[in-house]
Amino acid sequence: MSAVFRLVAKTHPQQCLEIREDRFLIGRSLECDLVIPERHVSRVQAQVSFENGRHFVKNVGRNPLRINGRASRGDFLKAGDEIAFGASLYQYQADLP
């Protein structure tokens, strides 16, 4: 059973990216499930999966992915984590089952 994956923009909290899928892609390309149209975001920046009741984000792009200010190749997320895709900063939220 999947959970809602939600990214809330830190500078504009009314802007939110949200999806309920077990596996999806985030990136600049319109072929991604969640699109961040910023030039410092890779066409396919991250792959997210829902595993053991938690979201796991894996950097699959050429550009850095930062979680709580640290470069990351991949990590399990917890509510409130800050994720930076290029210059765009988001706070992770989830409605877990």
Biopython code that builds the backbone (N, CA, C, O; Angstrom):
import numpy as np
from Bio.PDB.StructureBuilder import StructureBuilder

atoms = [
    (1, "MET", "N", (0.844, -1.180, 0.000)),
    (1, "MET", "CA", (0.000, 0.000, 0.000)),
    (1, "MET", "C", (0.885, 1.236, 0.000)),
    (1, "MET", "O", (1.794, 1.350, 0.822)),
    (2, "SER", "N", (0.628, 2.154, -0.906)),
    (2, "SER", "CA", (1.453, 3.348, -1.028)),
    (2, "SER", "C", (0.964, 4.451, -0.097)),
    (2, "SER", "O", (-0.142, 4.396, 0.440)),
    (3, "ALA", "N", (1.810, 5.438, 0.076)),
    (3, "ALA", "CA", (1.499, 6.609, 0.891)),
    (3, "ALA", "C", (1.581, 7.838, 0.009)),
    (3, "ALA", "O", (2.181, 7.802, -1.065)),
    (4, "VAL", "N", (0.979, 8.920, 0.462)),
    (4, "VAL", "CA", (1.080, 10.174, -0.277)),
    (4, "VAL", "C", (2.469, 10.751, -0.048)),
    (4, "VAL", "O", (2.898, 10.931, 1.091)),
    (5, "PHE", "N", (3.167, 11.040, -1.143)),
    (5, "PHE", "CA", (4.469, 11.706, -1.114)),
    (5, "PHE", "C", (4.203, 13.154, -1.462)),
    (5, "PHE", "O", (3.657, 13.451, -2.525)),
    (6, "ARG", "N", (4.589, 14.065, -0.567)),
    (6, "ARG", "CA", (4.294, 15.483, -0.779)),
    (6, "ARG", "C", (5.545, 16.313, -0.535)),
    (6, "ARG", "O", (6.232, 16.153, 0.474)),
    (7, "LEU", "N", (5.825, 17.206, -1.484)),
    (7, "LEU", "CA", (6.903, 18.179, -1.343)),
    (7, "LEU", "C", (6.274, 19.564, -1.324)),
    (7, "LEU", "O", (5.558, 19.940, -2.252)),
    (8, "VAL", "N", (6.541, 20.321, -0.264)),
    (8, "VAL", "CA", (6.022, 21.676, -0.128)),
    (8, "VAL", "C", (7.188, 22.638, -0.322)),
    (8, "VAL", "O", (8.205, 22.535, 0.364)),
    (9, "ALA", "N", (7.039, 23.572, -1.260)),
    (9, "ALA", "CA", (8.099, 24.537, -1.553)),
    (9, "ALA", "C", (8.349, 25.412, -0.328)),
    (9, "ALA", "O", (7.409, 25.959, 0.248)),
    (10, "LYS", "N", (9.614, 25.545, 0.073)),
    (10, "LYS", "CA", (9.963, 26.329, 1.264)),
    (10, "LYS", "C", (9.693, 27.816, 1.066)),
    (10, "LYS", "O", (9.265, 28.489, 2.003)),
    (11, "THR", "N", (9.934, 28.343, -0.135)),
    (11, "THR", "CA", (9.757, 29.779, -0.360)),
    (11, "THR", "C", (8.312, 30.136, -0.703)),
    (11, "THR", "O", (7.902, 31.286, -0.540)),
    (12, "HIS", "N", (7.541, 29.162, -1.175)),
    (12, "HIS", "CA", (6.134, 29.376, -1.537)),
    (12, "HIS", "C", (5.323, 28.189, -1.026)),
    (12, "HIS", "O", (5.007, 27.287, -1.803)),
    (13, "PRO", "N", (4.976, 28.167, 0.277)),
    (13, "PRO", "CA", (4.305, 26.993, 0.852)),
    (13, "PRO", "C", (2.999, 26.599, 0.180)),
    (13, "PRO", "O", (2.531, 25.475, 0.361)),
    (14, "GLN", "N", (2.399, 27.504, -0.593)),
    (14, "GLN", "CA", (1.178, 27.148, -1.307)),
    (14, "GLN", "C", (1.476, 26.272, -2.520)),
    (14, "GLN", "O", (0.563, 25.670, -3.086)),
    (15, "GLN", "N", (2.749, 26.194, -2.927)),
    (15, "GLN", "CA", (3.145, 25.323, -4.044)),
    (15, "GLN", "C", (3.504, 23.948, -3.486)),
    (15, "GLN", "O", (4.346, 23.810, -2.599)),
    (16, "CYS", "N", (2.843, 22.951, -4.030)),
    (16, "CYS", "CA", (3.013, 21.599, -3.511)),
    (16, "CYS", "C", (3.065, 20.608, -4.668)),
    (16, "CYS", "O", (2.281, 20.707, -5.613)),
    (17, "LEU", "N", (3.992, 19.650, -4.592)),
    (17, "LEU", "CA", (4.054, 18.537, -5.530)),
    (17, "LEU", "C", (3.600, 17.310, -4.757)),
    (17, "LEU", "O", (4.080, 17.059, -3.652)),
    (18, "GLU", "N", (2.677, 16.544, -5.330)),
    (18, "GLU", "CA", (2.103, 15.425, -4.581)),
    (18, "GLU", "C", (1.806, 14.264, -5.514)),
    (18, "GLU", "O", (1.386, 14.455, -6.655)),
    (19, "ILE", "N", (2.034, 13.045, -5.004)),
    (19, "ILE", "CA", (1.757, 11.841, -5.790)),
    (19, "ILE", "C", (1.524, 10.673, -4.833)),
    (19, "ILE", "O", (2.070, 10.636, -3.731)),
    (20, "ARG", "N", (0.711, 9.732, -5.272)),
    (20, "ARG", "CA", (0.497, 8.496, -4.508)),
    (20, "ARG", "C", (0.818, 7.325, -5.436)),
    (20, "ARG", "O", (-0.058, 6.797, -6.121)),
    (21, "GLU", "N", (2.066, 6.942, -5.444)),
    (21, "GLU", "CA", (2.554, 5.812, -6.250)),
    (21, "GLU", "C", (3.629, 5.098, -5.442)),
    (21, "GLU", "O", (4.265, 5.702, -4.578)),
    (22, "ASP", "N", (3.831, 3.817, -5.719)),
    (22, "ASP", "CA", (4.880, 3.060, -5.020)),
    (22, "ASP", "C", (6.266, 3.338, -5.580)),
    (22, "ASP", "O", (7.268, 3.146, -4.891)),
    (23, "ARG", "N", (6.327, 3.796, -6.843)),
    (23, "ARG", "CA", (7.610, 4.063, -7.490)),
    (23, "ARG", "C", (7.382, 5.146, -8.542)),
    (23, "ARG", "O", (6.463, 5.048, -9.356)),
    (24, "PHE", "N", (8.232, 6.188, -8.520)),
    (24, "PHE", "CA", (8.055, 7.285, -9.471)),
    (24, "PHE", "C", (9.352, 8.060, -9.640)),
    (24, "PHE", "O", (10.307, 7.877, -8.884)),
    (25, "LEU", "N", (9.370, 8.937, -10.654)),
    (25, "LEU", "CA", (10.554, 9.729, -10.991)),
    (25, "LEU", "C", (10.287, 11.216, -10.786)),
    (25, "LEU", "O", (9.179, 11.705, -11.009)),
    (26, "ILE", "N", (11.334, 11.923, -10.353)),
    (26, "ILE", "CA", (11.305, 13.375, -10.194)),
    (26, "ILE", "C", (12.409, 13.945, -11.073)),
    (26, "ILE", "O", (13.527, 13.429, -11.075)),
    (27, "GLY", "N", (12.108, 15.000, -11.815)),
    (27, "GLY", "CA", (13.132, 15.631, -12.637)),
    (27, "GLY", "C", (12.569, 16.765, -13.475)),
    (27, "GLY", "O", (11.410, 17.152, -13.326)),
    (28, "ARG", "N", (13.399, 17.284, -14.349)),
    (28, "ARG", "CA", (13.056, 18.399, -15.224)),
    (28, "ARG", "C", (12.231, 17.960, -16.436)),
    (28, "ARG", "O", (11.453, 18.746, -16.975)),
    (29, "SER", "N", (12.397, 16.726, -16.858)),
    (29, "SER", "CA", (11.716, 16.213, -18.041)),
    (29, "SER", "C", (10.213, 16.081, -17.806)),
    (29, "SER", "O", (9.770, 15.702, -16.721)),
    (30, "LEU", "N", (9.446, 16.396, -18.832)),
    (30, "LEU", "CA", (7.997, 16.226, -18.755)),
    (30, "LEU", "C", (7.608, 14.756, -18.683)),
    (30, "LEU", "O", (6.454, 14.436, -18.401)),
    (31, "GLU", "N", (8.557, 13.860, -18.935)),
    (31, "GLU", "CA", (8.300, 12.429, -18.831)),
    (31, "GLU", "C", (8.336, 11.944, -17.384)),
    (31, "GLU", "O", (7.931, 10.815, -17.106)),
    (32, "CYS", "N", (8.815, 12.780, -16.453)),
    (32, "CYS", "CA", (8.854, 12.414, -15.034)),
    (32, "CYS", "C", (7.457, 12.546, -14.436)),
    (32, "CYS", "O", (6.608, 13.270, -14.959)),
    (33, "ASP", "N", (7.236, 11.844, -13.345)),
    (33, "ASP", "CA", (5.941, 11.885, -12.666)),
    (33, "ASP", "C", (5.749, 13.196, -11.904)),
    (33, "ASP", "O", (4.645, 13.740, -11.871)),
    (34, "LEU", "N", (6.820, 13.704, -11.293)),
    (34, "LEU", "CA", (6.819, 15.017, -10.647)),
    (34, "LEU", "C", (7.864, 15.864, -11.359)),
    (34, "LEU", "O", (9.040, 15.502, -11.397)),
    (35, "VAL", "N", (7.437, 16.995, -11.927)),
    (35, "VAL", "CA", (8.314, 17.830, -12.747)),
    (35, "VAL", "C", (8.731, 19.076, -11.977)),
    (35, "VAL", "O", (7.894, 19.805, -11.445)),
    (36, "ILE", "N", (10.059, 19.309, -11.927)),
    (36, "ILE", "CA", (10.624, 20.530, -11.355)),
    (36, "ILE", "C", (11.348, 21.231, -12.499)),
    (36, "ILE", "O", (12.473, 20.862, -12.835)),
    (37, "PRO", "N", (10.712, 22.245, -13.105)),
    (37, "PRO", "CA", (11.255, 22.888, -14.299)),
    (37, "PRO", "C", (12.352, 23.898, -13.975)),
    (37, "PRO", "O", (12.175, 25.106, -14.137)),
    (38, "GLU", "N", (13.479, 23.384, -13.517)),
    (38, "GLU", "CA", (14.611, 24.246, -13.169)),
    (38, "GLU", "C", (15.854, 23.721, -13.876)),
    (38, "GLU", "O", (16.061, 22.510, -13.952)),
    (39, "ARG", "N", (16.675, 24.621, -14.390)),
    (39, "ARG", "CA", (17.819, 24.190, -15.211)),
    (39, "ARG", "C", (18.884, 23.433, -14.424)),
    (39, "ARG", "O", (19.677, 22.712, -15.030)),
    (40, "HIS", "N", (18.935, 23.566, -13.110)),
    (40, "HIS", "CA", (19.933, 22.843, -12.316)),
    (40, "HIS", "C", (19.403, 21.505, -11.784)),
    (40, "HIS", "O", (20.024, 20.872, -10.929)),
    (41, "VAL", "N", (18.262, 21.095, -12.299)),
    (41, "VAL", "CA", (17.691, 19.790, -11.976)),
    (41, "VAL", "C", (17.912, 18.907, -13.195)),
    (41, "VAL", "O", (17.634, 19.322, -14.320)),
    (42, "SER", "N", (18.409, 17.693, -12.980)),
    (42, "SER", "CA", (18.630, 16.767, -14.097)),
    (42, "SER", "C", (17.296, 16.399, -14.742)),
    (42, "SER", "O", (16.239, 16.485, -14.117)),
    (43, "ARG", "N", (17.374, 15.987, -16.010)),
    (43, "ARG", "CA", (16.144, 15.567, -16.694)),
    (43, "ARG", "C", (15.423, 14.508, -15.865)),
    (43, "ARG", "O", (14.209, 14.589, -15.674)),
    (44, "VAL", "N", (16.157, 13.527, -15.379)),
    (44, "VAL", "CA", (15.644, 12.569, -14.392)),
    (44, "VAL", "C", (16.590, 12.677, -13.195)),
    (44, "VAL", "O", (17.718, 12.186, -13.243)),
    (45, "GLN", "N", (16.130, 13.314, -12.135)),
    (45, "GLN", "CA", (16.985, 13.614, -10.980)),
    (45, "GLN", "C", (16.923, 12.536, -9.906)),
    (45, "GLN", "O", (17.950, 12.146, -9.350)),
    (46, "ALA", "N", (15.715, 12.055, -9.615)),
    (46, "ALA", "CA", (15.567, 11.124, -8.496)),
    (46, "ALA", "C", (14.523, 10.066, -8.798)),
    (46, "ALA", "O", (13.550, 10.295, -9.516)),
    (47, "GLN", "N", (14.767, 8.889, -8.215)),
    (47, "GLN", "CA", (13.785, 7.809, -8.243)),
    (47, "GLN", "C", (13.321, 7.624, -6.811)),
    (47, "GLN", "O", (14.140, 7.509, -5.899)),
    (48, "VAL", "N", (12.025, 7.594, -6.610)),
    (48, "VAL", "CA", (11.478, 7.426, -5.272)),
    (48, "VAL", "C", (10.698, 6.124, -5.232)),
    (48, "VAL", "O", (9.934, 5.815, -6.147)),
    (49, "SER", "N", (10.898, 5.366, -4.163)),
    (49, "SER", "CA", (10.148, 4.128, -3.975)),
    (49, "SER", "C", (9.604, 4.096, -2.551)),
    (49, "SER", "O", (10.159, 4.717, -1.645)),
    (50, "PHE", "N", (8.522, 3.370, -2.373)),
    (50, "PHE", "CA", (7.911, 3.204, -1.052)),
    (50, "PHE", "C", (8.258, 1.803, -0.575)),
    (50, "PHE", "O", (7.770, 0.814, -1.123)),
    (51, "GLU", "N", (9.108, 1.722, 0.457)),
    (51, "GLU", "CA", (9.627, 0.444, 0.942)),
    (51, "GLU", "C", (9.473, 0.361, 2.458)),
    (51, "GLU", "O", (9.844, 1.288, 3.178)),
    (52, "ASN", "N", (8.932, -0.740, 2.930)),
    (52, "ASN", "CA", (8.803, -0.980, 4.375)),
    (52, "ASN", "C", (8.155, 0.198, 5.099)),
    (52, "ASN", "O", (8.574, 0.559, 6.199)),
    (53, "GLY", "N", (7.139, 0.793, 4.489)),
    (53, "GLY", "CA", (6.403, 1.868, 5.125)),
    (53, "GLY", "C", (7.067, 3.229, 5.093)),
    (53, "GLY", "O", (6.641, 4.144, 5.798)),
    (54, "ARG", "N", (8.122, 3.378, 4.272)),
    (54, "ARG", "CA", (8.830, 4.661, 4.184)),
    (54, "ARG", "C", (9.192, 4.947, 2.733)),
    (54, "ARG", "O", (9.334, 4.031, 1.923)),
    (55, "HIS", "N", (9.339, 6.237, 2.416)),
    (55, "HIS", "CA", (9.805, 6.637, 1.091)),
    (55, "HIS", "C", (11.335, 6.649, 1.071)),
    (55, "HIS", "O", (11.982, 7.157, 1.986)),
    (56, "PHE", "N", (11.886, 6.082, 0.010)),
    (56, "PHE", "CA", (13.328, 6.091, -0.217)),
    (56, "PHE", "C", (13.570, 6.890, -1.485)),
    (56, "PHE", "O", (12.991, 6.597, -2.530)),
    (57, "VAL", "N", (14.428, 7.902, -1.393)),
    (57, "VAL", "CA", (14.760, 8.724, -2.566)),
    (57, "VAL", "C", (16.200, 8.425, -2.964)),
    (57, "VAL", "O", (17.102, 8.431, -2.126)),
    (58, "LYS", "N", (16.404, 8.163, -4.253)),
    (58, "LYS", "CA", (17.730, 7.828, -4.780)),
    (58, "LYS", "C", (18.082, 8.829, -5.876)),
    (58, "LYS", "O", (17.292, 9.050, -6.793)),
    (59, "ASN", "N", (19.257, 9.429, -5.783)),
    (59, "ASN", "CA", (19.719, 10.354, -6.810)),
    (59, "ASN", "C", (20.183, 9.537, -8.019)),
    (59, "ASN", "O", (21.123, 8.748, -7.922)),
    (60, "VAL", "N", (19.519, 9.735, -9.147)),
    (60, "VAL", "CA", (19.910, 9.047, -10.383)),
    (60, "VAL", "C", (20.367, 10.042, -11.442)),
    (60, "VAL", "O", (20.646, 9.661, -12.579)),
    (61, "GLY", "N", (20.443, 11.324, -11.064)),
    (61, "GLY", "CA", (20.835, 12.369, -12.004)),
    (61, "GLY", "C", (22.289, 12.761, -11.865)),
    (61, "GLY", "O", (23.007, 12.275, -10.991)),
    (62, "ARG", "N", (22.705, 13.652, -12.748)),
    (62, "ARG", "CA", (24.087, 14.146, -12.721)),
    (62, "ARG", "C", (24.256, 15.291, -11.730)),
    (62, "ARG", "O", (25.360, 15.549, -11.251)),
    (63, "ASN", "N", (23.157, 15.976, -11.424)),
    (63, "ASN", "CA", (23.212, 17.097, -10.493)),
    (63, "ASN", "C", (23.034, 16.600, -9.061)),
    (63, "ASN", "O", (22.448, 15.541, -8.834)),
    (64, "PRO", "N", (23.545, 17.372, -8.092)),
    (64, "PRO", "CA", (23.443, 16.925, -6.706)),
    (64, "PRO", "C", (22.010, 16.974, -6.176)),
    (64, "PRO", "O", (21.195, 17.801, -6.584)),
    (65, "LEU", "N", (21.747, 16.079, -5.274)),
    (65, "LEU", "CA", (20.514, 16.031, -4.506)),
    (65, "LEU", "C", (20.928, 16.220, -3.059)),
    (65, "LEU", "O", (21.799, 15.503, -2.568)),
    (66, "ARG", "N", (20.317, 17.175, -2.366)),
    (66, "ARG", "CA", (20.684, 17.439, -0.974)),
    (66, "ARG", "C", (19.500, 17.159, -0.067)),
    (66, "ARG", "O", (18.378, 17.601, -0.315)),
    (67, "ILE", "N", (19.783, 16.418, 0.983)),
    (67, "ILE", "CA", (18.789, 16.137, 2.014)),
    (67, "ILE", "C", (19.306, 16.738, 3.310)),
    (67, "ILE", "O", (20.378, 16.372, 3.792)),
    (68, "ASN", "N", (18.540, 17.659, 3.866)),
    (68, "ASN", "CA", (18.922, 18.372, 5.092)),
    (68, "ASN", "C", (20.312, 18.997, 4.965)),
    (68, "ASN", "O", (21.111, 18.969, 5.901)),
    (69, "GLY", "N", (20.582, 19.564, 3.776)),
    (69, "GLY", "CA", (21.825, 20.295, 3.546)),
    (69, "GLY", "C", (23.023, 19.457, 3.154)),
    (69, "GLY", "O", (24.082, 20.010, 2.859)),
    (70, "ARG", "N", (22.889, 18.123, 3.141)),
    (70, "ARG", "CA", (24.013, 17.241, 2.799)),
    (70, "ARG", "C", (23.754, 16.552, 1.458)),
    (70, "ARG", "O", (22.646, 16.091, 1.185)),
    (71, "ALA", "N", (24.798, 16.492, 0.628)),
    (71, "ALA", "CA", (24.678, 15.761, -0.633)),
    (71, "ALA", "C", (24.359, 14.303, -0.316)),
    (71, "ALA", "O", (24.912, 13.718, 0.615)),
    (72, "SER", "N", (23.462, 13.736, -1.102)),
    (72, "SER", "CA", (23.028, 12.363, -0.834)),
    (72, "SER", "C", (22.905, 11.584, -2.132)),
    (72, "SER", "O", (22.438, 12.109, -3.143)),
    (73, "ARG", "N", (23.324, 10.340, -2.096)),
    (73, "ARG", "CA", (23.115, 9.425, -3.220)),
    (73, "ARG", "C", (21.762, 8.736, -3.054)),
    (73, "ARG", "O", (21.151, 8.297, -4.028)),
    (74, "GLY", "N", (21.304, 8.647, -1.798)),
    (74, "GLY", "CA", (20.010, 8.031, -1.519)),
    (74, "GLY", "C", (19.802, 7.885, -0.026)),
    (74, "GLY", "O", (20.752, 7.699, 0.735)),
    (75, "ASP", "N", (18.531, 7.975, 0.387)),
    (75, "ASP", "CA", (18.236, 7.860, 1.809)),
    (75, "ASP", "C", (16.737, 7.687, 2.024)),
    (75, "ASP", "O", (15.925, 8.090, 1.190)),
    (76, "PHE", "N", (16.382, 7.078, 3.161)),
    (76, "PHE", "CA", (14.992, 7.033, 3.585)),
    (76, "PHE", "C", (14.632, 8.398, 4.136)),
    (76, "PHE", "O", (15.448, 9.045, 4.793)),
    (77, "LEU", "N", (13.414, 8.835, 3.870)),
    (77, "LEU", "CA", (12.968, 10.158, 4.299)),
    (77, "LEU", "C", (12.115, 10.062, 5.549)),
    (77, "LEU", "O", (11.446, 9.059, 5.797)),
    (78, "LYS", "N", (12.159, 11.146, 6.337)),
    (78, "LYS", "CA", (11.263, 11.269, 7.479)),
    (78, "LYS", "C", (10.564, 12.615, 7.372)),
    (78, "LYS", "O", (11.095, 13.552, 6.775)),
    (79, "ALA", "N", (9.381, 12.710, 7.945)),
    (79, "ALA", "CA", (8.590, 13.942, 7.869)),
    (79, "ALA", "C", (9.428, 15.135, 8.310)),
    (79, "ALA", "O", (10.115, 15.084, 9.331)),
    (80, "GLY", "N", (9.363, 16.201, 7.533)),
    (80, "GLY", "CA", (10.089, 17.424, 7.855)),
    (80, "GLY", "C", (11.449, 17.544, 7.197)),
    (80, "GLY", "O", (12.058, 18.613, 7.249)),
    (81, "ASP", "N", (11.950, 16.474, 6.574)),
    (81, "ASP", "CA", (13.238, 16.560, 5.883)),
    (81, "ASP", "C", (13.173, 17.630, 4.802)),
    (81, "ASP", "O", (12.151, 17.800, 4.137)),
    (82, "GLU", "N", (14.280, 18.349, 4.637)),
    (82, "GLU", "CA", (14.392, 19.332, 3.562)),
    (82, "GLU", "C", (15.168, 18.705, 2.411)),
    (82, "GLU", "O", (16.243, 18.138, 2.605)),
    (83, "ILE", "N", (14.608, 18.815, 1.216)),
    (83, "ILE", "CA", (15.218, 18.233, 0.025)),
    (83, "ILE", "C", (15.445, 19.348, -0.982)),
    (83, "ILE", "O", (14.522, 20.094, -1.313)),
    (84, "ALA", "N", (16.681, 19.460, -1.471)),
    (84, "ALA", "CA", (17.015, 20.471, -2.468)),
    (84, "ALA", "C", (17.262, 19.787, -3.807)),
    (84, "ALA", "O", (18.120, 18.913, -3.935)),
    (85, "PHE", "N", (16.485, 20.209, -4.797)),
    (85, "PHE", "CA", (16.685, 19.822, -6.187)),
    (85, "PHE", "C", (17.165, 21.081, -6.875)),
    (85, "PHE", "O", (16.368, 21.990, -7.105)),
    (86, "GLY", "N", (18.448, 21.164, -7.214)),
    (86, "GLY", "CA", (18.991, 22.402, -7.758)),
    (86, "GLY", "C", (18.845, 23.499, -6.721)),
    (86, "GLY", "O", (19.232, 23.322, -5.566)),
    (87, "ALA", "N", (18.281, 24.645, -7.130)),
    (87, "ALA", "CA", (18.079, 25.763, -6.208)),
    (87, "ALA", "C", (16.700, 25.708, -5.549)),
    (87, "ALA", "O", (16.371, 26.575, -4.739)),
    (88, "SER", "N", (15.902, 24.714, -5.880)),
    (88, "SER", "CA", (14.559, 24.591, -5.319)),
    (88, "SER", "C", (14.601, 23.770, -4.039)),
    (88, "SER", "O", (15.075, 22.634, -4.028)),
    (89, "LEU", "N", (14.100, 24.362, -2.965)),
    (89, "LEU", "CA", (14.116, 23.708, -1.656)),
    (89, "LEU", "C", (12.696, 23.343, -1.245)),
    (89, "LEU", "O", (11.789, 24.175, -1.290)),
    (90, "TYR", "N", (12.517, 22.090, -0.843)),
    (90, "TYR", "CA", (11.213, 21.562, -0.471)),
    (90, "TYR", "C", (11.282, 20.914, 0.900)),
    (90, "TYR", "O", (12.344, 20.484, 1.349)),
    (91, "GLN", "N", (10.130, 20.853, 1.558)),
    (91, "GLN", "CA", (10.012, 20.092, 2.783)),
    (91, "GLN", "C", (9.176, 18.853, 2.464)),
    (91, "GLN", "O", (8.124, 18.949, 1.833)),
    (92, "TYR", "N", (9.655, 17.695, 2.904)),
    (92, "TYR", "CA", (8.977, 16.429, 2.657)),
    (92, "TYR", "C", (7.876, 16.212, 3.696)),
    (92, "TYR", "O", (8.077, 16.410, 4.894)),
    (93, "GLN", "N", (6.713, 15.802, 3.203)),
    (93, "GLN", "CA", (5.607, 15.413, 4.068)),
    (93, "GLN", "C", (5.033, 14.136, 3.496)),
    (93, "GLN", "O", (5.139, 13.884, 2.296)),
    (94, "ALA", "N", (4.424, 13.328, 4.350)),
    (94, "ALA", "CA", (3.813, 12.083, 3.875)),
    (94, "ALA", "C", (2.593, 11.768, 4.713)),
    (94, "ALA", "O", (2.570, 12.010, 5.920)),
    (95, "ASP", "N", (1.579, 11.224, 4.058)),
    (95, "ASP", "CA", (0.427, 10.662, 4.748)),
    (95, "ASP", "C", (0.611, 9.161, 4.661)),
    (95, "ASP", "O", (0.237, 8.540, 3.666)),
    (96, "LEU", "N", (1.184, 8.579, 5.698)),
    (96, "LEU", "CA", (1.500, 7.161, 5.674)),
    (96, "LEU", "C", (0.264, 6.332, 6.019)),
    (96, "LEU", "O", (-0.591, 6.766, 6.792)),
    (97, "PRO", "N", (0.181, 5.134, 5.435)),
    (97, "PRO", "CA", (-0.984, 4.276, 5.705)),
    (97, "PRO", "C", (-0.962, 3.738, 7.127)),
    (97, "PRO", "O", (-1.866, 3.001, 7.522)),
]
sb = StructureBuilder()
sb.init_structure("model")
sb.init_model(0)
sb.init_chain("A")
sb.init_seg("    ")
for serial, (resi, resn, name, xyz) in enumerate(atoms, 1):
    if name == "N":
        sb.init_residue(resn, " ", resi, " ")
    sb.init_atom(name, np.array(xyz, "f"), 0.0, 1.0, " ", f" {name:<3s}", serial, name[0])
structure = sb.get_structure()
